[in-house]
Amino acid sequence: MTATEERTIVVRDPRTGEVVGRVPHATPDRTADAVAAARAAAPGWARTPAAERGAALHAAAAAVRAAADELAGLNERETGKPRDDARGGVDAGAGTLVQYAELGPVHRGRTLHGAWAATDLMVPGPRGVVAVLTPWNDPVAVAAGLIGAALATGNTVVHKPSERCPQTGRRFAELVAEHLPPGVLEIVDGDGSVGAGLAAADVDVVAHVGSTATGRAIAEVCARTGAHTVLENGGNDPLLVDDGVDPAWAAEQAALGAFANAGQICVSVERVYVHAAVAPAFLDALAGQAEAWAGRIGPLVDERHREHVHGHVAAALADGATALTGGAVPDGPGAFYPPTVLTGCTPGMAVLAEETFGPVAPVRVVPDFATGLREAAAGRYGLAATVLTADMARAQAAWRELPVGTVKVNAVFGGAPGGAAQPRGASGRGFGYGPELLDEMTTTKVVHVAVPGG
């Protein structure tokens, strides 16, 4: 195949297997052209007043809101995400564009106290061209954050959406690009090979949300090219259930964390450590919650991903775990997988040690809180964790000792807007959201202005 020949992404509805789209992969020439266009547009966009850049993002946010039903429908057909959840992601994305439209013009600089006859400043400026590679599980909200922060600070962008939802990702980026000068936001479609080519191209930042393996490959490439990286990668987020909590409430929290969006959320609950004193009642309640969730979740994104999820479950069952509910691939079309509760899990099982990213709640019963905290803190990932406890001393110990970017006490989801965290270990590096993402997208220059002859 030559550089000018095109391959095609075939997109199937994960509920039915029906083909819902065919999208050409970008050729190497197309990727190079997109990067060159963004590079050519970078000086002009950097010189555009920050307030004008903010106004463009406000207009883009309005366009995204107006197209919310269209975007949610595309997302539902490509990934199986329930329509209401998909609409929520679109609304969140539009809100994020507004957030960065407002934050960009007031992004911080500093004055320094030097000589009386001089002026000393620390001034942030754009890095240049940002490659943005985004995932399929929340394609609009994630892309809005990375693209919005990059554009607000004067960078230009080349965006590659996931090949699992190329129509959703492209349509979102097109809506934003309509309010920008040519070349400021370029779009390329394709699989991992296209993403690898983009990450290795003449770009100044690579911002990636996706798998740990891809994130590490990007980090290796950028170590050679010198591009700055912002990476949010895999997670294996633990949930600790202490004694003294209501086991029914704890089961509701665990089910929400493990089964929402069929477990396909970056900060889904991936493993549960429950104190032995409440374990029997908790497990009974969690099995009931799983059965209640069975009719509410959509399919996994595709059959390939379902094979991965079931592979973890089947291996755990073969090694002695027990499925209280679920644990089998259902008959019929699509990539559905049932909410699954496993007990008798041990640390060596992949379902506890690795990211499953499906509607699976593997439970390990521990004799005390200290044991649960120690095991929850083990492993190579460091994205997020949740602690359910009525003991504030234990809560304090947990948030200080867990080596993760986000710790949630007594709620699996939620938090004030604008918070930003740095993932640890195999889960990535850098601030991926919040005001601090503007710092990731900029470099700081010190300016010393003295009086001539002074």
N, C-alpha and C positions, 0 to 999 in steps of 0.2 A: 504494500500500500504506500503510495507516495504522500508527500506532505499536503497535497491539495485534495486528496480523496477523503470523503466523509464517511464515518461510521454513524450509526443511529442508535439512540437510546429508545428502547421500547418500554413504555410505562404501562403497568397493569393495575387495575383496581384491586387492592388486596382483599376486598370483600367477595369478589366474584371471579377474579382472574381475567376479566375482560380488558382488552387493550383500550386505553384511554388517551394515548398520546404517543407520538414518535417525534423525537427531537434530535437533530444532528449534533454529534460531538464537534466541538471546535477543533479545527486542525492546528498543528503547530504554527502555521502561518497566521491563522486568525488570532491565536493567543498573542503572538508577537505584535501584530497590528494593534490589538487592544491595549497592550502595555505601552506601545509607542504613542498612541493617541492620548492616553492618560499622562504620559511624560510630557508631551507637547502642551497639554492643557494646564499642567501644574503651575507654571509661573503666573499665569493670568488669574487662576482661582486663588492662589496664595495672596495675590495683591487685592483681591476683592474684599471690600470692607466686611468685617465679621457680622455686622448687622444685616448686610445684604445676603450673606450666606445663610444667616438665620432665617431671613424672610423666605428664601428658597425652600428651606426645610419645612417651614410652616405650610407653604403651599403644597409641598409633597405630602405632608401628613394629611391635609384635607383631601387630596386626591386618593390616598390610600383608604381613608374612611369612606369616601364615596363609593369605592370599589370593594368594600368589605365582603359583600355577599359573593361577588365573583371570585375573590381570592379564597374565601372559605370553601366555596364549592370546588375549586381546583385542588385545594389541600385535601379535602375529604376524598375526592376521587383518586388522588395519587398516593396518599399514605393511609387512608382509612380512618383518619382522625375524625371523631364525631363533629358534626357541623357546629354545634354550640361551642365546643372547645376550640375549633379552628377559628371561629369568629372572635373568640376571646383573644387568641393570639394575634389576629389582625388589629384589634383594638389596642392591645398592648404595644404593638409595633408602631402604630400611629402616635400613641402617647410618648413613646421613646424618642421619635423624631422631634416632637415638640420639646421634650426635655433638653435635647442637645441643641435645638434651635435657640433656646433661652440661655443655656449654659455657655455656648461657644463664645458669644461676645464678652462675657465676663470671666473667661478662663484666666486663671491667676498668673500674674507676673509679680516681681518684687522690686522695690527700690532699696539700694544699699547706702549706708552712711559712710561716705568717703570724705575727701577733702571739700572744704567750703566752696572752692571755685570749680568743682567738677560735679558731674552727674553720673551716677552709677546705677545700672539697671540689670535685672535678670529678665529676659524677654523670651517667652515660648514662641516657637514657630513650627510650621508643618514639617513633617519628615520628608514628604514627597509623594510617592505613589504607594498606595496600600493595596495589597492583594487580600481579598476577603473571601474565605471559604467557609460555607455555612452548612448546617446539618438539615435533616429531613424532619426531625421530630417537633420542631417549632420554627418553621422556616422564615416566617415573616418577622416575628418578634426578635429572633436572634440577629437576623440580617439588619434590621432597623437599628439595633444598638451599635454594631460595628461600623456600618456604613454611615449612620448619623454622626457618630463621634469623629470619624475620619473627615467627613465633609465639613463639619462645623469648625474644625481647626485648620482648614485650608488645604487639606490633602486631596488628591484625586484617587479614584478607586477603580480597581478591576475586580468584579464580583463573579465568583463561580458558585452557583447554588448546587445543592446535592443532586446527583443524577437520579435519586429516588423521587424527587419532586421538582423536576426542571421547569415545568410550566408555571408552578406557583412562584418559584424563586425568580424566574425571568419576568413574569408579569409584575411582581412587586418592584423589582429594580427598574423596569420600564416606566412605571408610574412616577418613581422618584426622578429618574433621568429626564423626564419631560420638563422638569422645572430647573434644569441645570444647563450650563453651556455645553456644547459638544466636547466629548472627550473626558469630561469630569467624572462621569460614572459609565464605565464600559462593562459589558456582560459577556461572559463566555460560558458555554454549556459543556458538560462532559463528565467522565468518570475520574477515577483517581489518577490516571495517567495525565489528564488535562490539568488537574490540580497540581500534580508534581511539576509539570512544565511551568505553570504559573508561579509556583513558589520559588523555582530556580531562575526566574526571569529577572529583568532589570527593575526590581521593585525595592522599596525601602523598608516596608513593613509587611509581614505576613501574619494575618489574624485568622485563626482557625478554631472552629468548634467542631469536635468530632472525636474519632477514636484515638486512643493512646498510641497505637502503632503509627497512625498517620502523623500525629503530633510529633512523635520522636523523629520520624523521617524528615519532617519539616525543620525541626531544630537542627538536625545534622546538616541539611542543605544550607540553612541560614548561618550556621557557624562558618561556612566557607564563603558565602557571599557577603556577609556583614549585615544582612537585613535584620531588623528588630522583629521579635516574635511576641505575639499575644496568643496564648494557647489555653483553651478550656477543653480538656480531654476526658477520658473515661473516669468513672467513679464507681466505688463499691460502698455506698453510704450505709453505715450501721444505724440501727435504732436500738436504744437501751431501754428496757422496761424494768423499773425498780419495784421492790416490794412497797406496799403502802399506797399504790395507785389503784384506781378503779379498773379492774381488768377489762370490763366491757368498753370503757372509754379508751383504754390503751389499744384494744383490738380495733376500734374505729379508726384511730390514728394510724395504726400499722397498715390497715387495709387501704386507707386513702393514699398513704405513701407508696405502697407496693402496687396497687392496681389502677390508679388514675392514669388515663391515657395508655392503658394496657402495659403499665410499667415502663413506658418509653419517655421518661422525663430525666433530664440530666441529674437531678437530685432526688430521684426515686429512692425509696427504701429498698436496699438490696440484700440486707441481712439483719436478723432480729436476735437480740440477746435478752432473754427474759429471766428474771429472778425466779428461782425454784418455788418460792412461797406463793407466787401468783400464777405460775405456769399452767396448771390444769385448767383453771377458769379462763385464763387468757387464750389458750389454744382452742377451747370449745367456742369461745366468742369469735375468734379469728376465723375458724372454719365456717361459722354462720355468716360472717361478713363476706367471706369469699363467695359463698353461694348467692348472697344478695347482689354482689357485684357482677355475677356471671352474665346477666342480661343487660348490663349497662356499658360494657366496654366494647370498643371496636376491635378490628383485627390487628395483628402485628403488621409491620410495614410491607412485608413480602414473605414468601415461603422460605427463602434463604435465611432470613432472620429467624423464622420460626424453628428451623432446623437447629440453629445455634441455641435458642432458648431451651428447646426440648432436649438437646444434647446434654446441657447442664443438669436438667431434672433427671433424665434417665441415668446418668452416671451416678448421681446421688442415690437414687433408688437402688441401683446395683450395689452400692457400697454400704447399704444398710439403713438409709433414710426411709421414712414412711410418709406417703401422701395422705393427709387428712381429707383433702379434696383436690380435684383436678389431677394434673400430672400425666394426661394422655392427650394425644393429638386427636381432635374431633373429626368425625366424618363430614363430608360435604365440601363445597367449594370455598375458596378464599384461604386466608392465612390466620384464621382464628386460633386462639389458644386460651384455655380456661384459666380463671384465677386459681392459683395453686398454693397450697400451704404444705410445707414439708417440715417434719419434726425428726429428731434423731440425727441432726446434721453435725458434722465434725469439721474442724478447721481445714483439713486437707482437701475437702471437696471443692470443686470448681464453683459450685453454687454459692459458697461462702467466700472463696478466695478471689474470684474474678467477677467482672461485671456481666450479669445475665441480661439486663435491659428488657425484661418482660414481666408479665403479671405473676411473679413468683415471690413468695414470702418464705424463705428458709429460716427456720427457728432453731436456735441453740439455747438449751436450758442451762443456766449457770448457777452455782451455789450462792453467790453473793454479788453485790454491785461492783466490788473491786475487780473480781474476775471478769465480769462483763466489760468493764471499762478497759481493762488490759487487752482483752481480745479484740474489742472494737477498735482500739488504737493500732493494732497490728495490721500489716499489709502494705502494699506499695502505693495505694491510692490515697488521695487527700483532698477530696472535693467538699463533702458536707457530712454532717452527722446530726442525729436527733436524740435527745434524752428526755424520757418521761419519768419524773420523780417529784415527790412532795418534799424532799429533803434538800434545802437550799445549799447546805454545805457540799452535798454530793453534786448538785448542779454546778456549783462554783468549781469544784475539782474537775468535773468533766469538761467544761468549756475551756479550762486552762490546759488540760492535758491531751485532749484529742488533737492530733496533728492534721487538721483539716482547715479549709478556708472559711467554712460557715458552720456554726453550731446553733441548733434550734432547741430550745428548752420548752417542753410541754406543748409543742405544735409542730407537725411535720412540714407544713408550708406556712408562708406568710412572712411578714417583716416590713419594716418601714421602707418607703421608696427611696432610691438614691444610695442604698448601701452597696459597698463594693468590697470584694474579698479576693485574696490571692490563693488559688489552689496550690496544693503541695504535691511533691513526688510525681508519680505518673499521671496525675490529674491536670498538670499543666503549669503555666507560669504567667504572671502579669495580671493586672486588673482587667477583667473582661466586660465591665459594666460600671455604672455609676459615674460621678464626676471624675474619678481617678482615671477612667478610660481616656479622657482627654489628655492626661499626662502621658499615657502610653503612645498616643498618636502625635506627640510633639517632642521637639528637642529644645533645650534652653541655651540661650546665648547670653553671655555677660557683655555688657556694653559700658565702656568708660569714656566719658566725654569731658575733656579738659579744655581750659582756656588756652589759646595759642600763646606760647612763650611763658606760660605760667609755671 
